[in-house]
C-alpha cells in the first residue's frame, strides 16, 4: 500500500527509489498504479459515491495498464541508454 494523493507525497518516494537503484519500469508502474488506484480516492469517494460494482468493473478494465506502462518505459529507457 502506497501513500497517495498529492504529487509532493509520491514523487519524492519515486525519486528515492530511482536513486536507490530501482528501474525506470517499476517506478513508472508504481506511479501509474498510484494514479489509477489511489486508496484515499477509492475509499473516500469512488466506492461510497459510485458503488463497489462500479469500482470492480473499472478495476477489471484498467488493471493491465500499470504493468504495460512499466514495460514500455523500461524498453524506452533501455533503447535510449
FIFI-257656 format. One record per residue: residue number from 1; residue in one letter; y, z, x of N, C-alpha, C in turn. Coordinates in steps of 0.2 Angstrom, whole numbers, plus 2048, in hexadecimal, padded with zeros to 3 digits. Last residue first. Layout:
! FIFI-257656
+-----+----+-----+-----+-----+------+------+------+-----+-----+-----+
:   i : aa : n_y : n_z : n_x : ca_y : ca_z : ca_x : c_y : c_z : c_x :
+-----+----+-----+-----+-----+------+------+------+-----+-----+-----+
: NUM :  A :   Y :   Z :   X :    Y :    Z :    X :   Y :   Z :   X :
...
+-----+----+-----+-----+-----+------+------+------+-----+-----+-----+
//
This chain:
! FIFI-257656
+-----+----+-----+-----+-----+------+------+------+-----+-----+-----+
:   i : aa : n_y : n_z : n_x : ca_y : ca_z : ca_x : c_y : c_z : c_x :
+-----+----+-----+-----+-----+------+------+------+-----+-----+-----+
:  81 :  X : 816 : 78A : 861 :  816 :  78F :  867 : 816 : 78C : 86D :
:  80 :  X : 815 : 782 : 856 :  81B :  782 :  85A : 81C : 787 : 85F :
:  79 :  X : 808 : 785 : 852 :  80A :  77E :  854 : 810 : 77E : 858 :
:  78 :  X : 808 : 792 : 84F :  804 :  790 :  855 : 806 : 789 : 857 :
:  77 :  X : 810 : 792 : 844 :  812 :  796 :  84A : 80E : 794 : 850 :
:  76 :  X : 809 : 78B : 83B :  80F :  788 :  83D : 811 : 78C : 844 :
:  75 :  X : 7FE : 793 : 83A :  7FD :  78C :  83C : 803 : 789 : 83F :
:  74 :  X : 804 : 79E : 834 :  800 :  79F :  83B : 7FF : 798 : 83E :
:  73 :  X : 809 : 799 : 828 :  80D :  79C :  82D : 80A : 79C : 834 :
:  72 :  X : 7FD : 796 : 822 :  801 :  791 :  823 : 806 : 793 : 829 :
:  71 :  X : 7F7 : 7A3 : 821 :  7F4 :  79E :  824 : 7F8 : 798 : 826 :
:  70 :  X : 801 : 7A9 : 818 :  7FF :  7AC :  81F : 7FC : 7A7 : 823 :
:  69 :  X : 800 : 7A2 : 80D :  806 :  7A2 :  810 : 805 : 7A4 : 818 :
:  68 :  X : 7F3 : 7A5 : 809 :  7F4 :  79E :  80B : 7FB : 79E : 80F :
:  67 :  X : 7F4 : 7B3 : 807 :  7F0 :  7B0 :  80C : 7F1 : 7A9 : 80E :
:  66 :  X : 7FE : 7B2 : 7FC :  7FF :  7B6 :  802 : 7FA : 7B3 : 808 :
:  65 :  X : 7F7 : 7AA : 7F1 :  7FD :  7A8 :  7F4 : 7FE : 7AC : 7FB :
:  64 :  X : 7ED : 7AF : 7E9 :  7EB :  7AB :  7EF : 7F1 : 7A9 : 7F3 :
:  63 :  X : 7F2 : 7B6 : 7DE :  7EF :  7BA :  7E3 : 7EE : 7B6 : 7EA :
:  62 :  X : 7F8 : 7AF : 7D3 :  7FC :  7AF :  7DA : 7F8 : 7B3 : 7DF :
:  61 :  X : 7F0 : 7B0 : 7C8 :  7F3 :  7AA :  7CA : 7F6 : 7AA : 7D0 :
:  60 :  X : 7EC : 7BD : 7C7 :  7E7 :  7B8 :  7C8 : 7EA : 7B2 : 7CA :
:  59 :  X : 7F9 : 7C3 : 7C5 :  7F5 :  7C5 :  7CB : 7F0 : 7BF : 7CC :
:  58 :  X : 7FB : 7BE : 7B8 :  7FF :  7BC :  7BD : 7FC : 7BE : 7C4 :
:  57 :  X : 7F1 : 7C5 : 7B1 :  7F1 :  7BE :  7B1 : 7F5 : 7BB : 7B7 :
:  56 :  X : 7F5 : 7D3 : 7B4 :  7EE :  7D0 :  7B7 : 7EE : 7C9 : 7B6 :
:  55 :  X : 801 : 7D3 : 7AD :  801 :  7D4 :  7B4 : 7FA : 7D1 : 7B7 :
:  54 :  X : 7FD : 7D0 : 7A0 :  802 :  7CC :  7A3 : 801 : 7CD : 7AB :
:  53 :  X : 7F6 : 7DC : 79E :  7F2 :  7D5 :  79D : 7F7 : 7D0 : 7A1 :
:  52 :  X : 7FF : 7E6 : 79E :  7FA :  7E5 :  7A4 : 7F7 : 7DF : 7A4 :
:  51 :  X : 810 : 7E2 : 79A :  809 :  7E4 :  799 : 804 : 7E3 : 79E :
:  50 :  X : 81E : 7E1 : 79C :  81A :  7DB :  79A : 813 : 7DD : 798 :
:  49 :  X : 822 : 7EF : 79E :  826 :  7EA :  79A : 821 : 7E4 : 797 :
:  48 :  X : 818 : 7F6 : 7A6 :  81B :  7F9 :  7A0 : 81E : 7F4 : 79B :
:  47 :  X : 816 : 7EC : 7B0 :  810 :  7EE :  7AB : 813 : 7F1 : 7A5 :
:  46 :  X : 823 : 7EA : 7B6 :  81F :  7E4 :  7B3 : 81A : 7E7 : 7AE :
:  45 :  X : 829 : 7F6 : 7B9 :  82C :  7F1 :  7B5 : 827 : 7ED : 7B2 :
:  44 :  X : 822 : 800 : 7C1 :  828 :  802 :  7BD : 82A : 7FD : 7B8 :
:  43 :  X : 818 : 7F9 : 7C7 :  817 :  7FF :  7C3 : 81C : 801 : 7BE :
:  42 :  X : 81D : 7ED : 7CD :  817 :  7ED :  7C8 : 817 : 7F3 : 7C4 :
:  41 :  X : 828 : 7F2 : 7D5 :  829 :  7ED :  7CF : 823 : 7ED : 7CA :
:  40 :  X : 820 : 7FB : 7DD :  826 :  7FE :  7D9 : 827 : 7F9 : 7D3 :
:  39 :  X : 818 : 7F2 : 7E4 :  815 :  7F7 :  7DF : 81A : 7FA : 7DB :
:  38 :  X : 819 : 7E1 : 7E5 :  81C :  7E7 :  7E6 : 81A : 7EC : 7E1 :
:  37 :  X : 813 : 7D4 : 7E6 :  810 :  7D9 :  7E3 : 813 : 7E0 : 7E4 :
:  36 :  X : 81B : 7CA : 7EC :  818 :  7C9 :  7E6 : 815 : 7CF : 7E2 :
:  35 :  X : 821 : 7D0 : 7F7 :  825 :  7CD :  7F2 : 822 : 7CC : 7EC :
:  34 :  X : 815 : 7D4 : 7FD :  81A :  7D9 :  7FB : 81F : 7D7 : 7F6 :
:  33 :  X : 810 : 7C8 : 800 :  80C :  7CC :  7FB : 811 : 7D2 : 7F9 :
:  32 :  X : 819 : 7C3 : 80A :  818 :  7C0 :  804 : 815 : 7C4 : 7FE :
:  31 :  X : 817 : 7CD : 814 :  81E :  7CC :  811 : 81D : 7C9 : 80A :
:  30 :  X : 80A : 7CB : 817 :  80C :  7D1 :  815 : 813 : 7D1 : 811 :
:  29 :  X : 80A : 7BD : 81C :  806 :  7BF :  816 : 808 : 7C6 : 813 :
:  28 :  X : 812 : 7BF : 827 :  815 :  7BB :  821 : 811 : 7BC : 81B :
:  27 :  X : 809 : 7C7 : 82E :  810 :  7C9 :  82D : 813 : 7C5 : 827 :
:  26 :  X : 7FE : 7BE : 830 :  7FE :  7C4 :  82D : 804 : 7C7 : 82A :
:  25 :  X : 806 : 7B4 : 838 :  802 :  7B3 :  832 : 801 : 7B9 : 82D :
:  24 :  X : 80A : 7B9 : 844 :  80F :  7B7 :  83F : 80C : 7B6 : 838 :
:  23 :  X : 802 : 7C9 : 849 :  803 :  7C1 :  848 : 808 : 7BF : 843 :
:  22 :  X : 807 : 7D7 : 851 :  804 :  7D4 :  84B : 806 : 7CD : 84B :
:  21 :  X : 80E : 7DE : 85C :  808 :  7D9 :  85D : 805 : 7D6 : 857 :
:  20 :  X : 819 : 7E5 : 85A :  813 :  7E9 :  85B : 80D : 7E4 : 85D :
:  19 :  X : 822 : 7DC : 855 :  823 :  7DF :  85C : 81D : 7E3 : 85E :
:  18 :  X : 81C : 7DB : 848 :  81C :  7D5 :  84D : 81D : 7D7 : 854 :
:  17 :  X : 81E : 7E8 : 843 :  817 :  7E5 :  844 : 817 : 7DF : 848 :
:  16 :  X : 82C : 7E9 : 843 :  828 :  7ED :  847 : 821 : 7EB : 848 :
:  15 :  X : 82F : 7DF : 839 :  831 :  7DE :  840 : 82D : 7E3 : 845 :
:  14 :  X : 829 : 7E5 : 82E :  826 :  7DF :  830 : 828 : 7DE : 838 :
:  13 :  X : 831 : 7F0 : 82D :  82A :  7F1 :  82E : 827 : 7EB : 831 :
:  12 :  X : 83D : 7EA : 82B :  83C :  7EE :  831 : 835 : 7EF : 832 :
:  11 :  X : 83A : 7E5 : 81E :  83B :  7E0 :  823 : 83B : 7E4 : 82A :
:  10 :  X : 839 : 7EF : 814 :  833 :  7EB :  817 : 834 : 7E7 : 81D :
:   9 :  X : 846 : 7F5 : 813 :  840 :  7F9 :  814 : 83A : 7F5 : 817 :
:   8 :  X : 84F : 7EC : 811 :  850 :  7F0 :  817 : 84B : 7F5 : 818 :
:   7 :  X : 84C : 7E5 : 806 :  84A :  7E2 :  80C : 84B : 7E7 : 812 :
:   6 :  X : 845 : 7F0 : 7F9 :  84B :  7ED :  7FD : 848 : 7EA : 803 :
:   5 :  X : 835 : 7F0 : 7F5 :  83C :  7F1 :  7F2 : 841 : 7ED : 7F6 :
:   4 :  X : 828 : 7FA : 7FC :  82B :  7F4 :  7FA : 832 : 7F5 : 7F7 :
:   3 :  X : 81B : 800 : 806 :  822 :  801 :  803 : 825 : 7FA : 801 :
:   2 :  X : 80A : 7FB : 803 :  810 :  7FB :  807 : 816 : 7FD : 803 :
:   1 :  X : 7FA : 800 : 804 :  800 :  800 :  800 : 806 : 800 : 805 :
+-----+----+-----+-----+-----+------+------+------+-----+-----+-----+
//
